[in-house]
Amino acid sequence: MAQIKITKIKSTIGQKPAKVATMRSLGLKKINSSVVQEDTPAIRGMVASVSHLVKVEEVK
């Protein structure tokens, strides 16, 4: 299965608690931290909900 690299580019200060929890569940803590996740519909939905805070790249 394909993988995606998710990088946190903005702070979660001032965001709603649900957005902060989504970022933590993706594994993102600090700005410019990155994680590689499987490209599943669940992960894509989480990324879509915090798309203004992250950058997504395809990993080959």
Secondary structure, DSSP 8 states (H G I E B T S, - for coil): --EEEEEE-S--TTS-HHHHHHHHHHT--STT-EEEEE--HHHHHHHHHTTTTEEEEEE-
